[in-house]
Amino acid sequence: MTIHVETLEKLERKMTLTLPVEVIQNEIDTRLKRLAGKVKIDGFRPGKVPMNIVAQRYGYSVHYDVMNDKVGEAFQSAANEAKLRVAGSPKISETEGAPEGQLSFDAIFEVYPEITISDISEIKVEKLTCEVSDVSLQKTIDILKAQKRTHTLRGLDAKADKTDRVTVDFEGRIDGETFEGGKAEDFQFVLGEGRMLKEFDDAVQGMKLGESKTFPLAFPADYHGREVAGKTADFMVTVKKIEASHLPELNDAFAKSLGVPEGTVEGLMAEVRRNLELEVKTRLLKKNKNAALDALIDNAQLDLPRSIVQSEIDRQIEGARAELKQRGIKDAEKAPIPEDIFRPQAERQVRMGLVIGEMVRSHSLHATKDQIKAQIEEMASSYEKPSEVASWYYRDNRRMAEVESWVIENNVTDFILAKMQVSERAVSFDELMEQQQQ
């Protein structure tokens, strides 16, 4: 076998391979003989089918398989010999003009890029810190109490007030026309909780049972319902029920109702604080990791392999179609989805993967078995039965690969943060939660 490699452009290469016809034919004959001892053809006993019949029946498919295998092996061997890091799959085609007794092939492929990263010690990044305060702890306890609240009907003359649960009928119109999501009957919500827009909440407060009211409501420009965003609607609302809310007392009985093992207020407070601290740790890790990795890849110079980017685009489109199918969209698998929608995200994803891979290779930041085990134990610790959750991970290679990737990213993050110019900024628990949702 002879090899010739030329550079087409940037990462694209062309390799010319030549293989002896004899090698191909010998492998075809070997496989056909092997088949002859197994195949069943009417009129012949097993193992007694003539070779010409076997060749006539299976020759084409065997020839196709052998060509794929031998050319693939030759390409892989040649790439290894030339010390090429091949990105994606090569496009191989047979060429004419080969010497007698030889077959010639051209393989078009891409190689992984050389990656240049600026001096990490010159990169600046902001690292967030957060402490679980007593205020945050109390807010969480208040949320738990709200989930256990009860309600009682208020008197006929009562006016709806904050913390009351109201049941209403409403209808909104824009330019005299109703709009999707703008009408409901027996709709229930608690005043002052922020579930409804403030104008709606304010309008209902002070209304009596059976009372109706019309009022304008201006939807914010960034309202999630795009059709009504930035528009003003006229709403009519009728109050059908007003109920007073009653919060449970913070006592041992309340703790037991939440399944706290100790069944005490002290045990409840300790468990809530433990969960909040784990949540803060997880969110800080993700936020700071993203900031550090973003800073790293923004200071990296590399060309992106088009084949890898295309594979990532295809993967994201497939995921989008799967989501459409879950939502009940007809013929979701055929939905026309423009590739350009996913290209920026795909390029960013590929860039990050290549840069992280380079850091892992250059600085031996591979995930160890102990790290993977510790990560699974930490993720499982917040569940009621940690051992079952851990087993759920260990049983699935795909899930284990995801954990390994997470650990590798953490290793890279720790490594670069130790070298970057890091400035810390303390944020409140509420701010951290809001940032995570953005």
Residue pairs with C-beta under 8 A, 6 or more apart in sequence:
1 17
1 18
1 19
1 20
1 74
1 77
1 78
2 17
2 18
3 15
3 16
3 17
3 78
3 81
3 82
4 15
4 16
5 13
5 14
5 15
5 16
5 78
5 82
5 84
6 13
6 14
7 13
8 14
8 108
10 303
11 87
11 110
11 111
11 112
11 113
11 303
11 305
11 306
12 108
12 109
12 110
13 84
13 108
13 109
13 110
13 111
14 106
14 107
14 108
15 75
15 78
15 79
15 82
15 90
15 106
15 107
15 109
16 95
16 104
16 105
16 106
16 107
17 71
17 74
17 75
17 78
17 104
17 105
17 106
17 107
18 98
18 99
18 102
18 103
18 104
18 105
19 70
19 71
19 74
19 102
19 103
19 105
20 101
20 102
20 103
21 101
21 102
21 103
22 101
23 70
24 66
24 67
24 70
24 103
27 66
27 69
27 70
28 59
28 62
28 63
28 66
31 62
31 65
31 66
32 51
32 54
32 55
32 58
32 59
32 62
33 51
35 54
35 58
35 62
36 47
36 49
36 51
36 54
37 46
37 47
38 46
38 47
39 46
39 49
39 54
39 57
39 58
40 46
41 49
41 53
41 57
44 50
44 53
71 92
71 105
72 92
74 105
75 90
75 92
75 107
79 86
84 111
85 111
85 112
86 109
86 110
86 111
86 112
87 109
87 110
87 111
87 112
87 305
87 307
87 308
88 109
88 110
88 305
88 307
88 308
88 311
89 109
89 307
90 107
90 108
90 109
91 107
91 108
91 109
92 105
92 106
92 107
92 108
93 105
93 106
94 103
94 104
94 105
95 104
95 105
95 106
96 104
97 104
98 104
109 307
110 305
110 306
110 307
110 308
111 305
112 305
112 354
113 302
113 303
113 304
113 305
113 354
114 302
115 300
115 301
115 302
115 354
115 355
115 358
116 300
116 301
116 302
117 296
117 299
117 300
117 301
117 355
117 358
117 359
118 299
118 300
120 296
120 299
120 416
120 419
120 420
121 419
121 420
121 421
122 421
123 295
123 296
123 299
123 416
123 420
123 421
124 295
124 420
124 421
124 423
125 291
125 292
125 295
125 417
125 420
125 421
125 422
125 423
126 291
126 422
126 423
126 424
126 425
127 288
127 291
127 292
127 417
127 422
127 423
127 424
127 425
128 284
128 287
128 288
128 291
128 424
128 425
128 426
128 427
128 432
128 435
129 284
129 424
129 425
129 426
129 427
130 280
130 284
130 426
130 427
130 428
130 429
130 432
131 280
131 426
132 273
132 276
132 277
132 280
132 429
133 428
133 429
135 429
136 276
136 428
136 429
136 430
137 269
137 272
137 273
137 276
139 429
139 430
140 272
140 276
141 250
141 268
141 269
141 272
144 258
144 272
145 247
145 248
145 250
145 254
146 247
148 247
148 248
148 254
148 257
148 258
149 245
149 246
149 247
149 248
150 245
150 246
150 248
151 165
151 243
151 244
151 245
151 246
152 243
152 244
152 246
153 241
153 242
153 243
153 244
154 164
154 209
154 242
154 243
154 244
156 208
156 209
157 208
158 208
158 209
158 242
159 205
159 206
159 207
159 208
159 242
160 166
160 191
160 204
160 205
160 206
160 207
160 208
160 239
160 242
161 191
161 205
161 206
162 191
162 192
162 205
163 190
163 191
163 192
163 244
163 245
164 190
164 191
164 242
164 243
164 244
164 245
165 188
165 189
165 190
165 191
165 242
165 243
165 244
165 245
166 188
166 189
166 190
166 191
166 204
166 239
166 241
166 242
166 243
167 186
167 187
167 188
167 239
167 240
167 241
167 243
168 187
168 188
168 204
168 237
168 238
168 239
168 240
169 184
169 185
169 186
169 187
169 237
169 238
169 240
170 183
170 184
170 187
170 235
170 236
170 237
170 238
171 178
171 182
171 183
171 235
171 236
172 178
172 179
172 182
172 183
172 217
172 233
172 234
172 235
172 236
173 179
173 182
173 233
173 234
173 235
174 182
174 228
174 231
174 232
174 233
174 234
179 227
179 228
179 233
180 225
180 227
181 225
181 228
182 228
182 233
182 235
186 240
189 195
189 196
190 245
191 201
191 204
191 205
192 201
192 205
194 201
196 204
197 217
197 219
197 220
199 215
199 216
199 217
199 218
200 217
200 235
200 237
203 213
203 215
203 217
203 235
203 237
204 213
204 237
204 239
207 213
207 237
207 239
208 239
208 242
209 239
209 240
209 241
209 242
210 238
210 239
210 240
211 238
211 239
212 236
212 237
212 238
212 239
213 236
213 237
214 234
214 235
214 236
215 234
215 235
215 237
216 232
216 233
216 234
216 235
217 232
217 233
217 234
217 235
218 231
218 232
219 225
219 228
219 229
219 230
219 231
219 232
219 233
220 229
220 230
221 229
221 230
222 229
223 229
223 230
248 254
248 257
250 265
251 265
252 263
252 264
252 265
254 265
254 268
255 262
255 263
255 264
255 265
255 267
255 268
256 263
258 268
260 267
260 268
260 271
261 267
262 268
275 382
276 429
278 381
278 382
280 429
280 432
283 432
283 433
283 436
284 432
285 410
286 436
287 432
287 435
287 436
288 413
288 417
289 409
289 410
289 413
292 413
292 416
292 417
292 420
293 352
293 355
293 356
293 409
293 412
293 413
293 416
295 416
295 420
296 355
296 359
296 412
296 416
297 348
297 351
297 352
297 355
300 351
300 355
302 351
302 354
302 355
304 347
304 350
304 351
304 354
305 350
308 350
309 343
309 346
309 347
309 350
312 342
312 346
312 349
312 350
313 339
313 342
313 343
313 346
316 342
316 345
316 346
317 337
317 339
317 342
320 337
320 342
321 332
321 333
321 335
321 337
322 332
324 332
324 335
325 332
325 333
329 335
356 408
356 409
356 412
359 365
359 412
359 415
359 416
360 366
360 408
360 411
360 412
363 415
365 408
365 411
365 412
365 415
366 408
366 411
367 404
367 407
367 408
367 411
371 407
371 411
372 400
372 403
372 404
372 407
375 403
375 406
375 407
375 410
376 390
376 393
376 394
376 403
377 386
377 390
379 389
379 393
379 403
380 386
380 387
380 389
380 390
380 393
383 389
392 399
393 399
393 400
393 403
394 400
427 435
